[in-house]
Amino acid sequence: MSKRAHIPYPQQLAAALRELGGIPYEHAKLMSAEQIISLFHRDHGILHATDPINEHWNLTWTLIKTHREKSKLDTAIVAKSKRIVRKQAAHHARMGTSTDSFADLDRAMGFLARKRRILSRPFPNKKRPFANKAWK
């Protein structure tokens, strides 16, 4: 019995993407592996502009149209985060402090360790008047 022939990586990737994208079998037979692969973009789960992680667990293959729609939303998110960081940096520059000094101050004053006390039962028996006089 002879060994099976090696299946090249682009053929394996095209087969997986064909299933992922829902490309019909009859259409896929007329296309090459490179054409199927060219229908997809790699999308970063953790945005590349925020933290450039190019590991396999952070990449998702999506169809080009879907990826472009998501990228528009991602661009707005990145722009807003950059605006916030820029405004914070300008504020800290005006105040003459660094961002780390506020965290140290909070820890020293115990703000992070303070817990809010929740009232336990029985609740106070305070009668409250009705807002509408017609209910009396």
PyMOL commands that set and color helices and strands:
alter all, ss='L'
color gray80, all
select helices_A, chain A and resi 9-21+25-29+33-37+56-58+64-95+99-109+133-135
alter helices_A, ss='H'
color red, helices_A
select strands_A, chain A and resi 40-44+59-63
alter strands_A, ss='S'
color yellow, strands_A
deselect
rebuild
show_as cartoon
